[in-house]
Amino acid sequence: MKHDDTFGYALMAGFLIVLGLLGIVMASQAVDFTMQIFGLALAVFAVFYTFFAIDKTN
């Protein structure tokens, strides 16, 4: 039995979009290099997961 979890992917993608925006804000306001890299990595992860969720829902 295959379980279709489209709503779960969409919900997590929405949550990660918010986290990605938070990461961009963190990177833009960072005073040290480590926080800037962490914010950018969070944003990149959010973009990749959102594309993965779009692929899974279609």
KEKENU-28288 format. One line per field, with one value per residue (C-alpha): x, y, z; residue in three letters. Coordinates in pm, 1 decimal, always signed. Layout:
px <- X ...
py <- Y ...
pz <- Z ...
code <- ALA ...
//
This chain:
px <- +0.0 +151.1 +94.5 +58.6 +188.3 +144.7 +12.6 +311.5 +557.7 +370.2 +356.1 +727.4 +812.2 +615.7 +794.7 +1133.7 +1056.1 +1012.0 +1337.9 +1513.0 +1399.0 +1520.0 +1855.9 +1883.6 +1806.9 +2062.4 +2328.0 +2260.2 +2285.5 +2579.1 +2885.4 +3101.5 +3176.4 +3041.5 +2691.0 +2690.9 +2779.8 +2518.5 +2245.7 +2335.1 +2350.6 +2005.9 +1867.6 +2025.0 +1891.3 +1543.2 +1555.6 +1673.4 +1407.7 +1136.2 +1238.8 +1242.2 +889.7 +765.8 +911.5 +744.8 +402.0 +387.0
py <- +0.0 +328.2 +625.5 +961.5 +1234.2 +1539.6 +1757.8 +1671.2 +1771.4 +2096.4 +2177.2 +2114.4 +2312.5 +2609.5 +2583.6 +2563.2 +2863.4 +3062.5 +2918.2 +3004.4 +3363.7 +3368.2 +3236.5 +3514.4 +3775.3 +3615.8 +3621.0 +3982.7 +4101.6 +3880.5 +4036.1 +3723.1 +3485.2 +3174.9 +3314.1 +3436.8 +3089.8 +2927.9 +3162.1 +3104.5 +2727.5 +2734.8 +2927.4 +2690.4 +2386.7 +2540.2 +2596.7 +2240.3 +2087.7 +2299.8 +2178.6 +1820.9 +1868.3 +2011.7 +1709.9 +1467.6 +1631.9 +1612.5
pz <- +0.0 -111.4 +115.1 -61.5 +168.9 -53.1 +227.3 +446.1 +174.9 +113.1 +485.0 +536.2 +222.5 +357.2 +691.5 +523.2 +303.7 +624.6 +760.5 +433.3 +459.5 +819.1 +699.2 +441.6 +708.2 +941.7 +669.2 +580.7 +943.2 +1042.3 +1201.6 +1177.2 +893.0 +1067.5 +1111.6 +752.7 +623.6 +850.9 +725.6 +362.3 +413.9 +575.5 +279.4 +26.3 +213.3 +213.7 -163.5 -232.5 -5.7 -166.2 -512.8 -378.2 -238.4 -569.0 -748.9 -504.8 -527.5 -907.8
code <- MET LYS HIS ASP ASP THR PHE GLY TYR ALA LEU MET ALA GLY PHE LEU ILE VAL LEU GLY LEU LEU GLY ILE VAL MET ALA SER GLN ALA VAL ASP PHE THR MET GLN ILE PHE GLY LEU ALA LEU ALA VAL PHE ALA VAL PHE TYR THR PHE PHE ALA ILE ASP LYS THR ASN
//
